Amino acid sequence: MASNFEITIDKTSDGFGLKLTGDFDATSAYELIYAIKKLPEKARRLDIYTNGLKNINPFGLDVFHRCIKFSGINSAKIVFNGKYALLLSDPRFASEQSFLAKA
């Protein structure tokens, strides 16, 4: 469990911004899904900022991709931003290795 993972949520003009910091593992994936589900459904856009992530665990990515698929969340309104945007948004880019942020 990544004890240093945090999600900061800010209201934007057309939805919400979620800033992710720390290490992303399976528990972090569940926390992110839960945070998204708690937001009002009427939000038109959810921006998820990934620049604050340090380590991304492949199993955490797998959990996130599977959960988002079956969660009932409208993934079309989610926009990933930052250096790990592609990795979190598309399961094809998740591999068997751990992804480390460059300092």
Secondary structure in CASP SS format (residue, H / E / C, confidence):
PFRMAT SS
TARGET T0000
AUTHOR 0000-0000-0000
METHOD secondary structure of the structure
MODEL  1
M C 1.00
A C 1.00
S C 1.00
N C 1.00
F C 1.00
E E 1.00
I E 1.00
T E 1.00
I E 1.00
D E 1.00
K E 1.00
T E 1.00
S C 1.00
D C 1.00
G E 1.00
F E 1.00
G E 1.00
L E 1.00
K E 1.00
L E 1.00
T E 1.00
G E 1.00
D E 1.00
F E 1.00
D C 1.00
A H 1.00
T H 1.00
S H 1.00
A H 1.00
Y H 1.00
E H 1.00
L H 1.00
I H 1.00
Y H 1.00
A H 1.00
I H 1.00
K H 1.00
K H 1.00
L C 1.00
P C 1.00
E C 1.00
K C 1.00
A C 1.00
R C 1.00
R E 1.00
L E 1.00
D E 1.00
I E 1.00
Y E 1.00
T E 1.00
N E 1.00
G E 1.00
L E 1.00
K E 1.00
N E 1.00
I E 1.00
N C 1.00
P H 1.00
F H 1.00
G H 1.00
L H 1.00
D H 1.00
V H 1.00
F H 1.00
H H 1.00
R H 1.00
C H 1.00
I H 1.00
K H 1.00
F H 1.00
S C 1.00
G C 1.00
I C 1.00
N C 1.00
S H 1.00
A H 1.00
K H 1.00
I E 1.00
V E 1.00
F E 1.00
N E 1.00
G C 1.00
K C 1.00
Y C 1.00
A H 1.00
L H 1.00
L H 1.00
L H 1.00
S H 1.00
D C 1.00
P H 1.00
R H 1.00
F H 1.00
A C 1.00
S C 1.00
E C 1.00
Q C 1.00
S C 1.00
F E 1.00
L E 1.00
A C 1.00
K C 1.00
A C 1.00
END
